[in-house]
């Protein structure tokens, strides 16, 4: 875990709210001048705390309005098969996230497609063709009640220092 002070946490809070904030405005908000603020941002990027910057897109407005959650069970649980599964998933643009999970299923996929017809094609032509997939259970998202990308950046506990 990277050690963060209060200024670092403030920088991260502001950048999560608006990744396009100017360095001048960011410096004002955290109470520093522009040069040390920029140096801190660059350090946070170098250390991998800030992984990148992105725009949040309204999926409906770009024709990707159906969100599906797919639970995947593999037939074999050997490292080689899991690595192969991960390689296949990495090349599928409809899949926004893939989580290796505990429980009855091995993976949870978060995917977006245009509509149910597009999901059927995605399922038949992509998911079912991945070697080692034994079972797929799909849930279609009817409505999104909460969806965020911003996380709370906590202070380090004394026991963690």
Secondary structure, DSSP 4 states (H G I P E B T S, - for coil): -----HHHHHHHHHHHH-TT--HHHHHHHHTS-HHHHHHHHHHHHHTTSS----PPP-TGGGT--EEEEEEEEES---HHHHHHHHHHHHT-TTEEEEEE-SSS-SEEEEEEESSHHHHHHHHHHTGGGSTTEEEEEEEE----S--------PPPPGGG-
